[in-house]
Amino acid sequence: MKAVTIKEAGGPEVLEWTEVDDPSPGPGEVLVDVVAGALNRADIMQRMGLYPVPEGTSPYPGLEVSGRIGAIGQGVTGWQVGDEVCALLTGGGYAQRVAVPAGQLFTVPQGIGLAEAAGLPEAVATVWSNIVMTAELKEGETFLVHGGAGGVGTMAIQIAKALGARVVTTVGGPEKADRARELGADVTVDYRTRDFAEHGPYDVILDVVGGQYLERNIRALATDGRLVVIGLQDGLEGNLNLADLVFKRLSVHGTTLRTRPAAQKAAIVAEAQANVWPMIESGAVRLIIDRTLPMSEAAEAHRLMDTGRHVGKILLVND
């Protein structure tokens, strides 16, 4: 088969569409013939050498795909060859085939095309596991998501709104602010010119930025507020005022999906499908796709993501 390989750490030009060995499903796994994959910020970090691949994981980038089951490994039940699925991966999605633990398979929601469904698993699992399973966002609370125009951000706005929260998001520019409001954001804050703390306090914050946002997030949280950090775009270190943490009874969580044990991922997938798929099928939550490119043009897709001009998901489709 063909897959996108990373010849060395660097810019988009290090990505190559090349012949590699076919994977085979192990016990508890299925082989998915990939129709499409989707980009995530973690792919950019892996390409740059900043996100080590977990041991035993495919070296090819790609954390989510859609396609059809081509083979079933020992011990797998409930799935058949030919079933249309989308899947949460630990890696290997930029390829024509990938082996996936059966517990990380989603069905394709009604009303969503098979190629489009590649943009669902990572964002849905990330948002649901963090704002509901970890932060326990409740109806009537105020929720802030940083980066409301990205794949996670566009999904977080909609799911939080569907749960009955007041939704605030940071964005870069008026066009992205308009798109965020269309998705249900009550307030948009251009992070280049305004302070998001003005629109708090917040009960839950989902942060994809990290770094120096830590101190500002803590100051902006309400009493009993919960901060979940899932990204490190601004760096690995930030200041933390322990007085705020103690006297406001705050909780700070750091999470990532990729390195979670398979059993945890399976539990997240099951709960996310049970709760979010009805939102998608009813139209309360929409999948936002910026554009679709051939899998062989992954380097161009990465160039686009590097600019930060996209809104929603960027998909890679196999011929």
Summary of the structure (lengths in Angstrom):
residues: 319
radius of gyration: 19.1
end to end distance: 12.5
largest distance: 57.5
contacts: 1147
relative contact order: 0.16
helix: 33%
strand: 28%
